[in-house]
């Protein structure tokens, strides 16, 4: 970890994390590898990877170590951030020299509003990366981007942490965090959902779940390879991009009502990309009719 002045009065190398879920444990392990001393706290006993040690206490009580941490990270689910901040505020657990960050992608520093009276610096740090295996978090975080926002001192510390983890921090206003996080959900969570839908549909061709995914994986990997070299607008292929309205109608006739609704919604978004690629108005109108939707308004590139 590079030596540089920190903005906290407590030992700058000590980071306390409340919440031993996948994000909290993964971040804790990554920070340990980056040279920080990490304190981890949860509501109940559970195994954590070595060399982490977990302290346990009631959710209404602050961790016994909280005064030792220059930075306190609330690694809890979104709807638990404010109640936890209220509990820490009632306990008078924080000092002005400390920095408090949460990891929510959808909320900003306002989620920590109950702690304003502590005069601690408040903000958020959201790595734009999925952590399914905490023990590989350090590798997954390197090179990923991370949104930071909050009070100036909190932003300074969040950016320092991000750099030490190999992240690429960027600053966003608190008010745009919901749409920022919706973008992440489309890119990651809904990508998984779409692949699960494809797997389920392929079962109707007589394949098992395992066989369906084995069949789809090369296609998915090829798509990801295209996206590694091109932006989405250039990587789009398929019947909408080709203006193949007959195929689109066949697809919709074969699908259940719910799957057809999803197909139409994604098809409309695909049509918007196809128009930006240069699809003519007449073809776009035919595809829109096949999808039973209006032609989406498009601002063409100059």
Secondary structure per residue as TSV (DSSP state, phi and psi in degrees):
chain	resnum	aa	ss	phi	psi
A	1	X	-	360.0	128.2
A	2	X	-	-66.3	139.5
A	3	X	-	-78.8	127.6
A	4	X	-	-160.4	152.0
A	5	X	-	-63.2	141.3
A	6	X	-	-108.6	164.8
A	7	X	S	-98.5	11.2
A	8	X	-	-110.1	151.6
A	9	X	S	-85.6	-29.4
A	10	X	S	-71.1	166.5
A	11	X	-	-48.7	119.1
A	12	X	T	-67.6	-16.9
A	13	X	T	-89.9	-0.7
A	14	X	E	-101.5	121.6
A	15	X	E	-119.5	126.1
A	16	X	E	-102.9	132.9
A	17	X	E	-120.7	123.7
A	18	X	E	-104.2	114.7
A	19	X	-	122.2	97.1
A	20	X	-	-93.4	40.4
A	21	X	S	-79.3	-168.1
A	22	X	H	-61.9	-42.3
A	23	X	H	-66.6	-45.4
A	24	X	H	-64.7	-46.2
A	25	X	H	-67.7	-42.5
A	26	X	H	-61.3	-44.3
A	27	X	H	-65.2	-39.6
A	28	X	H	-60.5	-45.7
A	29	X	H	-65.2	-39.8
A	30	X	H	-65.8	-39.8
A	31	X	H	-67.3	-38.7
A	32	X	H	-58.1	-45.4
A	33	X	H	-65.2	-28.7
A	34	X	T	-81.2	-3.2
A	35	X	T	104.8	7.3
A	36	X	-	-87.7	153.8
A	37	X	E	-88.4	128.7
A	38	X	E	-121.5	132.2
A	39	X	E	-112.7	132.6
A	40	X	E	-125.1	136.1
A	41	X	E	-137.3	144.1
A	42	X	E	-146.5	176.9
A	43	X	S	-84.1	-23.6
A	44	X	S	-144.5	160.3
A	45	X	-	-68.0	140.3
A	46	X	-	-160.3	152.4
A	47	X	-	-69.8	140.1
A	48	X	-	-130.1	150.4
A	49	X	-	-63.0	143.3
A	50	X	T	-70.4	147.6
A	51	X	T	-92.8	18.1
A	52	X	-	-64.0	147.8
A	53	X	-	-127.2	137.0
A	54	X	E	-108.6	125.1
A	55	X	E	-94.0	152.3
A	56	X	E	-130.5	140.6
A	57	X	-	-167.6	168.7
A	58	X	-	-63.8	149.6
A	59	X	T	-67.1	-16.7
A	60	X	T	-87.8	-4.5
A	61	X	S	-117.0	139.6
A	62	X	-	-73.1	156.3
A	63	X	-	-59.6	147.0
A	64	X	T	-62.6	-24.6
A	65	X	T	-90.1	2.6
A	66	X	G	-60.0	-30.3
A	67	X	G	-70.0	-19.4
A	68	X	G	-80.7	-18.0
A	69	X	-	-90.4	125.6
A	70	X	S	-72.6	-32.4
A	71	X	E	-125.3	130.1
A	72	X	E	-114.6	123.7
A	73	X	E	-111.7	125.6
A	74	X	E	-94.0	100.0
A	75	X	-	-101.1	57.8
A	76	X	S	-117.8	167.5
A	77	X	-	-62.2	159.0
A	78	X	H	-54.8	-44.8
A	79	X	H	-76.5	-2.7
A	80	X	H	-101.3	-6.9
A	81	X	H	-65.5	-52.1
A	82	X	H	-64.7	-45.6
A	83	X	H	-57.9	-38.4
A	84	X	H	-66.7	-41.0
A	85	X	H	-61.7	-39.0
A	86	X	H	-63.6	-41.0
A	87	X	H	-64.9	-41.6
A	88	X	H	-66.5	-35.4
A	89	X	H	-67.5	-44.2
A	90	X	H	-61.2	-34.1
A	91	X	T	-81.9	-7.8
A	92	X	T	58.8	39.8
A	93	X	-	-82.4	-16.4
A	94	X	-	-112.9	153.3
A	95	X	-	-116.4	161.0
A	96	X	T	-59.0	-28.5
A	97	X	T	-73.3	-15.3
A	98	X	-	-86.6	162.1
A	99	X	E	-119.1	133.9
A	100	X	E	-119.0	126.0
A	101	X	E	-124.7	148.6
A	102	X	E	-118.2	168.7
A	103	X	-	-107.3	8.8
A	104	X	-	-67.4	138.3
A	105	X	S	-86.2	-20.8
A	106	X	S	-97.8	-18.1
A	107	X	-	-115.5	154.7
A	108	X	-	-109.1	-158.2
A	109	X	G	-62.6	-17.7
A	110	X	G	-62.5	-24.2
A	111	X	G	-65.8	-20.9
A	112	X	G	-98.5	16.4
A	113	X	G	-49.7	-39.9
A	114	X	G	-59.3	-17.9
A	115	X	G	-94.4	3.2
A	116	X	G	-57.0	-39.0
A	117	X	G	-64.5	-19.4
A	118	X	G	-74.6	-17.9
A	119	X	T	66.5	12.4
A	120	X	-	-69.7	155.3
A	121	X	E	-80.4	130.5
A	122	X	E	-116.7	140.5
A	123	X	E	-174.4	-166.7
A	124	X	E	-143.2	154.3
A	125	X	E	-136.5	117.0
A	126	X	E	-125.3	102.1
A	127	X	E	-66.0	131.2
A	128	X	S	-86.1	66.3
A	129	X	S	-156.5	147.8
A	130	X	-	-91.8	138.9
A	131	X	-	-121.3	95.9
A	132	X	S	-94.7	-25.1
A	133	X	-	-125.0	102.1
A	134	X	G	-54.9	-32.3
A	135	X	G	-72.0	-12.6
A	136	X	G	-110.6	14.3
A	137	X	H	-62.5	-40.0
A	138	X	H	-57.9	-42.7
A	139	X	H	-70.1	-40.6
A	140	X	H	-66.3	-32.4
A	141	X	H	-76.3	-27.7
A	142	X	T	-62.8	123.5
A	143	X	T	89.1	-13.3
A	144	X	-	-74.9	157.9
A	145	X	E	-88.9	161.1
A	146	X	E	-146.5	129.0
A	147	X	E	-85.5	132.4
A	148	X	E	-127.1	145.1
A	149	X	E	-158.0	166.8
A	150	X	E	133.5	-161.8
A	151	X	S	-66.1	152.2
A	152	X	H	-52.4	-43.8
A	153	X	H	-68.3	-35.0
A	154	X	H	-66.9	-40.9
A	155	X	H	-62.1	-41.7
A	156	X	H	-59.9	-45.9
A	157	X	H	-70.8	-40.9
A	158	X	H	-60.5	-41.5
A	159	X	H	-65.0	-38.6
A	160	X	H	-64.1	-44.6
A	161	X	H	-60.1	-45.4
A	162	X	H	-59.3	-47.0
A	163	X	H	-60.3	-42.6
A	164	X	H	-66.4	-23.9
A	165	X	T	-88.7	-2.2
A	166	X	T	84.0	11.9
A	167	X	-	-82.9	163.6
A	168	X	E	-111.8	94.5
A	169	X	E	-73.8	144.8
A	170	X	E	-139.9	146.7
A	171	X	E	-95.6	132.5
A	172	X	-	-130.7	150.5
A	173	X	-	-69.0	150.0
A	174	X	G	-57.7	-37.3
A	175	X	G	-68.1	-18.9
A	176	X	G	-97.8	3.3
A	177	X	H	-62.5	-37.4
A	178	X	H	-59.6	-42.4
A	179	X	H	-74.2	-33.2
A	180	X	H	-59.8	-46.1
A	181	X	H	-71.6	-33.5
A	182	X	H	-59.9	-37.7
A	183	X	H	-59.4	-43.8
A	184	X	H	-64.9	-37.1
A	185	X	I	-64.8	-43.5
A	186	X	I	-62.0	-42.8
A	187	X	I	-70.4	-31.3
A	188	X	I	-114.3	-66.4
A	189	X	I	-62.2	-48.5
A	190	X	H	-74.6	-23.6
A	191	X	H	-60.1	-44.4
A	192	X	H	-62.7	-42.7
A	193	X	H	-62.0	-44.0
A	194	X	H	-62.1	-40.0
A	195	X	H	-65.6	-36.0
A	196	X	H	-66.3	-38.0
A	197	X	H	-63.6	-44.6
A	198	X	H	-60.2	-41.8
A	199	X	H	-61.4	-43.7
A	200	X	H	-65.1	-41.6
A	201	X	H	-64.6	-36.9
A	202	X	H	-69.4	-21.0
A	203	X	H	-62.6	-27.9
A	204	X	T	-69.6	-12.7
A	205	X	T	-87.4	2.3
A	206	X	T	101.5	5.6
A	207	X	-	-90.3	151.3
A	208	X	-	-76.0	170.8
A	209	X	H	-56.1	-47.0
A	210	X	H	-63.6	-43.8
A	211	X	H	-66.1	-39.1
A	212	X	H	-60.9	-43.4
A	213	X	H	-70.9	-37.1
A	214	X	H	-61.5	-38.1
A	215	X	H	-69.2	-36.6
A	216	X	H	-81.2	-27.2
A	217	X	H	-55.8	-46.5
A	218	X	H	-59.2	-36.4
A	219	X	H	-65.5	-44.3
A	220	X	H	-63.9	-44.6
A	221	X	H	-65.2	-36.6
A	222	X	H	-64.5	-38.9
A	223	X	H	-64.0	-44.0
A	224	X	H	-64.5	-35.8
A	225	X	H	-63.4	-42.7
A	226	X	H	-60.4	-42.7
A	227	X	H	-70.0	-21.8
A	228	X	H	-73.5	-19.3
A	229	X	H	-110.5	-16.7
A	230	X	S	-136.7	156.7
A	231	X	-	-75.3	159.1
A	232	X	H	-52.4	-38.6
A	233	X	H	-61.2	-31.2
A	234	X	H	-87.6	-19.7
A	235	X	H	-90.3	-9.1
A	236	X	-	-66.3	129.3
A	237	X	-	-130.8	-176.0
A	238	X	S	106.6	-178.6
A	239	X	H	-64.3	-35.5
A	240	X	H	-66.6	-46.2
A	241	X	H	-61.7	-32.3
A	242	X	H	-85.0	-10.1
A	243	X	T	73.0	29.6
A	244	X	-	-88.6	80.7
A	245	X	H	-67.1	-32.0
A	246	X	H	-64.1	-41.7
A	247	X	H	-65.7	-40.4
A	248	X	H	-59.8	-43.0
A	249	X	H	-65.3	-39.6
A	250	X	H	-61.6	-43.1
A	251	X	H	-58.0	-48.6
A	252	X	H	-66.0	-33.8
A	253	X	H	-67.3	-28.3
A	254	X	H	-86.1	-16.5
A	255	X	S	-91.3	155.3
A	256	X	-	-69.0	167.9
A	257	X	H	-58.5	-48.0
A	258	X	H	-64.7	-43.2
A	259	X	H	-66.0	-34.0
A	260	X	H	-66.2	-38.0
A	261	X	H	-61.4	-45.1
A	262	X	H	-64.6	-42.7
A	263	X	H	-59.6	-44.7
A	264	X	H	-64.3	-42.3
A	265	X	H	-63.6	-46.1
A	266	X	H	-69.4	-34.5
A	267	X	H	-63.3	-38.5
A	268	X	H	-63.2	-41.6
A	269	X	H	-65.9	-38.4
A	270	X	H	-64.7	-37.8
A	271	X	H	-63.3	-38.2
A	272	X	H	-60.6	-42.8
A	273	X	H	-64.2	-42.3
A	274	X	H	-61.8	-37.8
A	275	X	H	-65.1	-38.7
A	276	X	H	-68.0	-27.2
A	277	X	H	-72.1	-16.1
A	278	X	T	119.1	10.8
A	279	X	-	-58.4	136.4
A	280	X	-	-70.6	160.9
A	281	X	H	-64.1	-39.9
A	282	X	H	-65.6	-43.1
A	283	X	H	-66.1	-41.6
A	284	X	H	-60.7	-39.5
A	285	X	H	-65.8	-38.4
A	286	X	H	-66.1	-43.2
A	287	X	H	-64.8	-41.9
A	288	X	H	-61.6	-39.5
A	289	X	H	-65.4	-39.9
A	290	X	H	-63.9	-34.7
A	291	X	H	-83.4	-6.4
A	292	X	T	58.0	49.7
A	293	X	S	-142.4	166.6
A	294	X	-	-78.2	157.2
A	295	X	-	-68.1	123.7
A	296	X	-	-68.2	143.9
A	297	X	-	-68.2	133.6
A	298	X	-	-131.1	133.9
A	299	X	-	-98.1	108.7
A	300	X	-	-74.5	149.3
A	301	X	-	-68.0	145.8
A	302	X	-	-67.6	360.0
